[in-house]
Amino acid sequence: MNANELADELENTTRHRDETVFTQAATMLRQQQAEIEALKQQVELLSKAFETACDGMQTSLELNKAQAERYWSKNK
């Protein structure tokens, strides 16, 4: 059952009070929330990894710049 089917079913069920659908809806929402939380954790880990990589690249660029400046100051 997808979200649209669930919404349709809930609209119809509220008239008939079929508690099974409400239980399914609650289960689906809990599963979706768990997936959202897992994805948030993945995004946070990727963000930290990206930040670390960028910091490393910045350090490398600074070292290369310093080496280039020393080279050019010696060979003028």
C-alpha positions as CSV (number, residue, x, y, z in Angstrom):
1,M,0.0,0.0,0.0
2,N,1.4,3.4,-0.9
3,A,0.7,6.7,0.8
4,N,-2.1,7.7,-1.6
5,E,-3.8,4.3,-1.3
6,L,-3.5,4.7,2.5
7,A,-5.1,8.1,2.4
8,D,-7.9,6.8,0.3
9,E,-8.4,3.9,2.6
10,L,-8.4,6.1,5.7
11,E,-11.0,8.4,4.1
12,N,-13.3,5.4,3.5
13,T,-12.4,3.6,6.7
14,T,-13.2,6.5,9.0
15,R,-16.8,5.9,8.0
16,H,-16.6,2.2,8.7
17,R,-14.2,2.2,11.7
18,D,-12.0,-0.6,10.4
19,E,-9.2,-0.6,13.0
20,T,-7.0,-2.8,10.9
21,V,-6.3,0.1,8.5
22,F,-5.5,2.4,11.3
23,T,-3.0,-0.2,12.6
24,Q,-1.5,-0.5,9.1
25,A,-1.3,3.3,8.9
26,A,0.5,3.5,12.2
27,T,2.9,0.8,11.3
28,M,3.7,2.4,7.9
29,L,4.3,5.8,9.6
30,R,6.6,4.3,12.1
31,Q,8.5,2.5,9.4
32,Q,8.8,5.7,7.4
33,Q,10.0,7.6,10.5
34,A,12.6,5.0,11.1
35,E,13.8,5.3,7.5
36,I,13.9,9.1,7.8
37,E,16.0,8.8,11.0
38,A,18.4,6.4,9.3
39,L,18.7,8.7,6.2
40,K,19.4,11.7,8.5
41,Q,22.2,9.8,10.1
42,Q,23.7,8.9,6.7
43,V,23.4,12.6,5.6
44,E,25.2,13.6,8.8
45,L,28.0,11.1,8.3
46,L,28.4,12.1,4.6
47,S,28.5,15.8,5.6
48,K,31.2,15.2,8.2
49,A,33.2,13.1,5.7
50,F,32.9,15.8,3.1
51,E,33.9,18.5,5.5
52,T,37.0,16.4,6.5
53,A,37.9,15.9,2.9
54,C,37.5,19.6,2.2
55,D,39.7,20.5,5.2
56,G,42.4,18.1,3.9
57,M,42.2,19.6,0.4
58,Q,42.6,23.1,1.9
59,T,45.6,22.0,3.9
60,S,47.1,20.5,0.7
61,L,46.5,23.6,-1.3
62,E,48.1,25.7,1.4
63,L,51.2,23.5,1.5
64,N,51.4,23.5,-2.3
65,K,51.1,27.3,-2.3
66,A,53.9,27.6,0.3
67,Q,56.1,25.3,-1.8
68,A,55.5,27.3,-4.9
69,E,56.2,30.5,-3.2
70,R,59.5,29.2,-1.8
71,Y,60.5,27.8,-5.3
72,W,59.8,31.1,-7.1
73,S,61.5,33.2,-4.4
74,K,64.7,31.0,-4.8
75,N,64.6,31.0,-8.6
76,K,64.0,34.7,-9.4
